[in-house]
């Protein structure tokens, strides 16, 4: 049987529009900037370097013509009209008695909603300004059916500070309208901030990952980030409209379709299936082009990787390594063949080794800010990488230097640091001693496993405290960088010579953190692989440990994305994008209006028999069709796609 091809992992449901697959919506409204003052602005690194590469965006999104200042635009987003209002007066003056607005339609359909308003305190009235909370940025309080109903007002208009707990507990509503305060929404310059753009970008960098790591987002959620109007309360735009969603085209997709706030309102009505279309939304174009699959579908280089080796070193900033005479092997041998990162960091505010190792495994540090042994910290969560791998029948091992291999190594001893072994902090691993011992092995065993080609698919490798560049005393030399470089010079060639590496393997070498005063980095991240760009390619994208975790999940196809990995940019830029299509491949996929999923099989050998299979978890494959190819392509339709939340496909060419 000839091993096959490509796995596709979009979500398919028997719905007529990609919009109706969206389960939860988050809308964040920023303030008063034309798109050309945001796009490419060095004061907006999070938007430009992290969000845009994973997002879909509209390049020609405008306010309705001559609609200024803020308040009329917020009303338009809610009702498709400004009701003749052209100022920023309080609700006592600009109150509206109409019930023809979005959230009243939602409630009538039994669909939950909330607005989270920053700097609104629980005991404050949202009907009056209380700087930096601005009533003009809260459209709901201008409608009498909300403002005059104390219970409704209290239930739905909430302080922004409550969002984090609602995300964590799964208590968010289906429609969530989020408004930063006037110093975080790019409207006003905060004291001490270099620019309003920087202040707003920093706020998004802190808040967006919380949304994107939540179950509400990862399970068919959509996050829209937009601006109310252009520069100086006078420009119609274009202004920014960014979409992040598992259901979006993403990958930096940009279109030049003309949109306005009416387009977003229409989109929301189509997502939730409520009508009639409100005001100007009735004649607007929805944002549906930002969703769905981009065709033709090509393979992701990451999914071609068969075996991963991850070596974790310690406590050196990248500028102290690159070009250092203490690291001749790294600089003279590895870098010229590798791809590497110039801007790789620890997650913000993450001190010490253990929190960073945990982040690489789970996308979070579970609140831990020290490096205590498992006797101080263990976690009941099963939401971590190797458990996802095990559930998908993907093998893994950790090779730890200076352990005996006779027990589950939960205690630091000598040059072995338990806090450099993230797996022993998870109860689902350490409560099964036999499994723990089977998966966490002494580093010397790696050599034989490489030679015998019995390594696992995911291999996490930790040198001891001398060999990982951590210690400078009691080691072979007093130069800790030299000690680690010598260790790499001995260990890495064994990996690179192994069949597991040469058959589309990938070796990642990174550091847990830097040293003060720049503890967060940048730190080193190198990738050596037959599938990497290599040749000394240096990426200037900003990455963190969450990027590495996301990369591992994309390589192995395990979901959901874990915590901060959901909002991270993967390391795919370090890999080649010029690989030819495989001989046998799935392409040109589309969801038909009747809920059936159709794609084309290409690269077939005429006369050969092909078996099409599907799986919901990469483990249990069901045969859907067997056919003898009359040509090198054939169309296939999965009539049962609508019965599954997500499905993966593969094709096998039989002998």
N, C-alpha and C positions, 0 to 999 in steps of 0.2 A: 504494500500500500504506500503510495507516494504521499508524504506529509504535505500538508497544504498551507496554505496561503494566509489569508488575512482574516482577522476578526474585526467585526464592526460592532460598535457599542453605542449607537444612539438609542434614545427612548422612543418606542413606538406604541401609540395607543390608537384605538379605533375612534378617532375624533376627526372632524372635517377640517380643522385649522390647527396649525401648531400653537396658536395662542390659547386654545382651549385645553391644552395639556398643562398650562401653568397652574400651579396649585396655590402659591403664595406670592404676593407682590410687595416689594419694598420700593418706595419712591423717596429719594433724597433730593431736596431742592436747594441749590446754591444760589448765589446772588451776583447780578450786575457785571457780567463779563462776556464779551464776545469770545467765540471759540478760538480765534487766532491769538488771543492773549493767554490762553490756557495750553493749547496744543503746542508742544515744543518749548514751553516756558521752563527754564532751569529751576524756577521756584516751585514747580509742580512735578517733582521726580516720581512721586507715587502714582499720580495719574498717568504720566507719560511712559514710565518704565515698567510699571507693574500692572495697572489696570488695562491700558489700551492694548497691549499685546494679547490679552486673553478675552477682550471684549468685542462686541459689535458696536458700531457708532454711526450716527448720522452726521454728515458733513454740512447739510443744508437744513438745519432745524432753526426756526425763527419764532419770535413772539407773533401773535396776531398783529396785523398792520397798525402801527402807531399806538400800541397799547402800552401806556406807561402811567404811573410808576409801578411799584410792586403789587399793591393790592389788587388791581384789575387783572393781573396775570395769574395770581393765585386763584381768584374767583373763576377765571376761565378754565383753569385746570380741573375745577370741581364741577362746573356747570356748562361750559361751552359758550359762555357769554359773561360780560362784566356788568350786566344790568345797568349800563349807563354810568357806572362809577369810574371816575378818572382821577382819584386822589387816594390818600392813605388815611382817611379819617377812621375813627373808632367805630365799633359796631353800634354804639348808641346813636350814631348819625347815619352810617351806611348799612343799616340792617335791611334784610331781604326777606320777604314773606313767602317766597316761592319754595315749593317742595321738589321742584324739578332739578335735583342735583344728585351727584353720584352716590354719596354714602346713604342717602335716603332710599335710593333704588336698591342698594346692597342690602340694607336692613329689611326692606320689603321682600327680598328674595331669601332671607335667612342667612345672609353672608356677613361674617364678622368683620369689623374694621376698628382701627384706632389711629389717632395721630399722636406722635411722640414729639413734644416741643421742648427743645433744650432751654434751660434756665427758667422754665415754668415750674414753680414749686407746687407741691400737692395742695397747700392751703391758700394759694394765690388764685385770684379770679383771672381766667384767660381772656376776659373781655376788655381788660385794660393793659396798657404797656407797663412793663416792669423790667427796665434795661438789665441785661441784654436780650430779654425776651421781647419780641415785637409782635403785637396783635395783627398787624397788616400781613404777616407771613403765616397766618393761621386762618385759612378761608372758611373753616367750618363754623366759627363763632359769629359769622356775619349772617347766618341763616336762622331765622326766628324759630324754626322747628327744632333746632338744637339749642340755641342760646337761651331760650325761655323754658327749657326742660332741664331742671337741675340734675336729675338722675342721668339723663342721656348725656349731658355735658360732662358729668363726673366720670361716667363709664368709658367714654370714648376719647376725651381730650386729656392726655396723660403727660406727666413729666418724662422727658427723654431718659432720665436716669433709670427708669423702670425697664427700658428695652432689654438691657443685658440679661436681667433675670428672666424675662419672658422668653428670650431666645434660648437660654440654657434649659429652661423647664419645658419648652415646647408649647408655651402658652400664647405665642404671638397669634394675631388674627390673620385672616386671609389677605386683607388690604391694610398696609402700614405706611402712613404718610409721615415722613421724618424731616424735621426742620431744625438745623443747627441754629445756635444763637447768632446775633449780628456780628460777633467777632470771629466766629468759626465758619460762617457761610460765605466768606470773601467779601462781605458788604463793607465792614469797617475794620480799620487797622487796630489790632490789639496792641496794648503797651508791650514794648520789647520785641515785637515781631518784625522781621525785616520787610515783610510785605503781606498784604491781605491774601494774595495767592498762596504764599507759603503757609500762612496760618490755616487756610482752608484745606490745603493739601495734607498738612500734618494731621488735621482732624480726620480726614477721610482715611489716612493710613492707619489710624488707631481704631476707627469705628467699623470700616467696611469688612476687615477680616472677621470681626465678631459675627456679622450677618452671614458671611459666606461660609463660615464653619458650622453654622447651625443646621439642624435637620430640616427646618422649614425652607432653607435655601437649597440644600443639596437634593431634597426630594421634590424636584420640579418647581423650584422657586425662581423668581426673576427680580433683579435689582436694577432700577432705573436711576441714573444720576443726571440731573439736568440743572440748568440755570434759568432763573425767572425771566430775565431780560438781558440786553446787552449793556455795553459800557455806559455809565453815567446816567442811568434812568432815561436815556433818550434813544438808544440804538435797538433796532429790532433783531439784530444778529447778523450772521448766524451765531447761535449760541450752542453750547454743548448739550448733547444727549447721548449718554453712554448706557449700554445694556450689558449686564453680566447675568448669565443664566446657564445652567446645564443644557437648556433647550435652545440657546442662541447659536448662531453660526460661529461667533467668537473668532479667536485667532487673529484679531486685528481687522476683521472685516469692516469696511466702510462703504456706505453708499452715498449717492448724491441726489436722492429723491427729496423733493420739497416737502417739509413737514412744519407744523406749528403745534402749539399746545393742544389744539383740537385733535391732532393725531394721537397724542398720548391718551387723551380722554377717550377717544374712540377705541383705542387699543385696550384700555382697562374695561370698557363695556363689553368688548368681544371676549376678553379673558373670562369675565365673570358671567357673561350671558345675560346681562340686564339691559332693558330698553324701556322706552324708546331712546334712540340716540339723541343726546342732549345738545341743543343749540347748534353751534358750528360743527360739532362732531359728526353730524349727519352727512356732511359733504366733504369730510376730511379723509385723507389716506391714512390707514393705520400703519403702525410700525412693524407689521408682520414680516417685512423683508429682512429685518434684523434677526429673525428666528429661523430655525430649521436647518437642514443639512445643506452645506455647500457642495455642489456636484461639479466635476466628478470627485468621488471619494478616493483618496490615495492612502497608502499605508503610512503610518507614523514610524519613523526610524526606531523610536524607542521600543515599539512592539516587536521588532526583529531581534532584540537582545535576548539571548538565551540564558546567560549566567551572569550574575552580578557579584563582584567583590568590592566591599567597602572597607577601607582602612582608615581608622580614626586616630589622628595624632593630637598633640596637646599644646595649647598655650603659646602660640607664636603668631604674630601679625604677619600678613603677607609681605609688606615692605621689608620686614626683617629677614625673610626667606629668599625672596626673589633677588638674585644677584649675590647672595651671601657666599663668601669663600668657605664657610662652614658647611655648605650644602652643595658640594660639587656634583653628586649624583642627581639630585633634583634638578639643578640648573643646567647641567651639561648633557644629561642623558634623557631625563623624563620630559622636561619642558619642550625640547625641540620636537618630540613625537606626540605630545599631548595637545588637547584643548584645555584651556583653563579660564578661570574667572578672575577679573580684576576687582570686582565689587561684590564679594560674597561676605555676608555678615551673620552674626548670631541674631536671633530675634531680639527686638529692642528690650533693654532692661533685664536681660537674662544673665545673672551672675553665677559663676562657678560651673564646674563640670557637669554634675548630675542633671541640672535642668536642661542643658543642651543635649545630652544623650537621650533624655526622655523625649525631647522635641523631635529628634530624628526618628524616633520610634512611633510617636503618637500625635505629633503636631501640637503638643501642649506640655507644660511642665507640671500640670495638676496642682499648681500653687506652690510647688517646692522651690525654695530659693537657697538651699544649702546642698552639701554633698555628703549627707549622712548615709550610712549603710541601710540595707533593707530592714534592719531592726528598727529604724526610725521611720521609714516610709515604705508602705506597700499599697498597691492599688487593685481594687476589685474590677476595674474596667477591663472589658475585652476589646475595646476599641483601640487596637494598636496593630502595627503592621504584621508582625509574624503570626498573629492569630488569624488575621485576614488571609494570609498566605496558607496557613494550615487548613483553614476551612475550604480553600480552593484547591487543596491537594498539591500545593507548590512547596517543595522542600526548602528548608532553611537550616543553617547552623551558625553559631558564633564560635570563633576560634579565639580563645583568651590565653595570653601568655602568662605563665606562672600559676596555673591552676593544676590540680592533681587529676581531675577527670573522674574521681571516685565518688564525688558528692555534688550536690547543687551548690555552687560557690556563692553563698549569700553574704559572706564576711570577707572584708579586706584582710590581706595577710602578706607581709613582705612587700614585694614589688607588684603584687596583684591588687588592683583597686576595684572593689565591687561597684563603686560609683562610676566606673567606666564600662559597666556591663548593664545596659538598661533593662535587659530581659528579666533579671532576677528581682525586679521591683513589681512584677505583675503576678498576682496570686494564681491566675490560671496557668502559669508556668511553674512556679515554685511549689505549689501544692501537689504537683504530680512529679515526684522525685525522679522516677525512671525517665519520664519525658524530658525533664530538665537536664539530666545527665546525658541523655542521647543527643540533645541539641546544642549544649554548651560544652565544647570540647577543648582540650589543651592545644595551644597553637602548634606544637611540633607535629601533631597529626595531620596538619594541612598538607605537608609535603607528600605524604603517601597518598592522601586522597586526590591530590592533583595528578600524581603519576598514574594512579589506578582509574582516573576519571570517575571518581565516586563523590565528587564535591556536590553540595546541594545547589539549587538554582540561586539562592540568596545566601551570601557568605559575609558575615560581619566580623571584621578582624581587629583585635585590639592588642597592640604591643604592651609590654609592661611599663612601669613608671620611668625606667631609664631609656627604653627604646622608643617611647612615644614623644620624646622631647620635653617631658614634664620635669624630670629631676636633673640636677647638675652635680649632686654629691652622691658618692657611693656607686658611681657608674663607671663605665670603661674610660671615659675622659670627663673633664670638668666642663666641656663644651656640650651643652644639652642638644643644640641643633646638630652638631656633628654626630652625636650618638644616634639620633633618629635617622639622619641621612645614611649612616653606615648600615642601620637595620633595614632601611628601604632598599639599599643596594644589594643586600643579601636576599630579601624576601620577594621583591617585585619580579626579578627575572624568572623565578620559579613559577609565578602565576602566569607571566606572559608566554612561557614555554608550554603551558598546559593546553591540552585539547579543549578544555572547557572555556578557556579564554579565546583561543584561535577560532573556535566555532561561534563567532558572533558574541563573545563575552565582552564585558565592560568592567574596568577597574576604576573606582572612584577613590581618590585620596583627599581627605579634608582634615581640618583642625577643629577642635571643639569650640575654642574661643581664642581671643588674643590676650594681651597683657595690658594692665593699666598704663596710661590713662585712656587707651582706646581698646577697652576690653571686647567691645562688640566687633572690632575689625576695622578694615577688611582682613579676612583670613583666607587661607589658601583653599582652593578646590580645583583639582586636576581630574581629567577624564582621559583614560587611555583605552582605546577600543578600535577594532577594525572598522567599526561603524561611526567613529568620531571624525570630526573635521581634521583634528590632529595638525601636525606641522607647525606647532607653536601658536595655533589660533587662540586669540584672547578675546573673551566676551566682556563687554563693559556694562551689560545688564545688571541690575541690582538683584541679588538673590539672598536667601537666608536658608537655614536648615529646613524650613518648610518646603523650599524648592526641591531639596534632595528627596524628602519624603514623597512629595507629589510625583517626582520622577520615578521613584520605585513603584508607586501605585500604577502609574501609566505603563511602565515596563511590564508589570505582571498582571495588569488588568483587574485589580482588586478594588472594590468600592464598598462603602462610600468614601470620598476623600476625607481624611482624618483631620478634624479641627482646622488648624491654620493652613494645612495643605490645600484646602478648598479655595483659598484666596491667593495662593502662591503661583508664581510663574515657574514652570518646570525648567529643567536644564537642557531642553531640546535644542537650543541654539548651539550647544557644544557638539552636536552630532550632525552628520552629513544630511543635506537635503537634496542631494543629486542622485540618490540611489534609483536605479531603474525599477519600473514596476516588476514584481515577480512574474514568472511565466504564467502562473495560475492565480487569478485574483477576482475579487468581488468589486464591482464599481457601479457608478450611475444609480445610486440608490434613491428611492423616493417613496413617500407615504401617500398612497392613493386615497381618494376621498371616501371610499368605502371601508377604510381602516386596514386594508391589506397592504403589505410591504413588498415592494418590487425592487429587484436589482438585476444586474447583468453579470453573468460569469464570463470572464474573458481569459484568453490564453489557453483554451482547451485543446487537447489533441484529438482531431477527428478520429472516430472509431473507438476511442477509449471510453470506459464507463466511469461516470462521476457520481459521487454520493454527496448530497447536500444535507448538512446537519445543523441543528440549532441547540442553544443552551441558554439558560438563565443565569448560570453561575460559573461557566468555564469548566465545570466538573462533570455534569451529567448531560451527555449529548444525545439528542433524539434525531433519528433519520427522518428527513422530510421527503426526499425524492431521490430516485436512482434513474439515471438516463444515460444513453449512449450518445456522445456528441457527434452531430452530423457536420458541424463546422467548428471554428475556434471560439464562437460565442453562443450563448443561449440566455434567454430571459427566464427568470424564476420569480414566482409569486408565492409569498407565505400568506395563506388565507387565514391563519390563526394568530397573526401578529397582534391583533387587537385584544387578545386574551392575556397579554403579558405586559407588565410595566416596563420591561427592558429585555432585549433578546440579542444574543450573539450568534453569528453564523460562520460556518466554515465549509469548505468544499474539499473532498478527498478524491484524487484520481486513482482509481483501482488499477492493478496490474493488467 
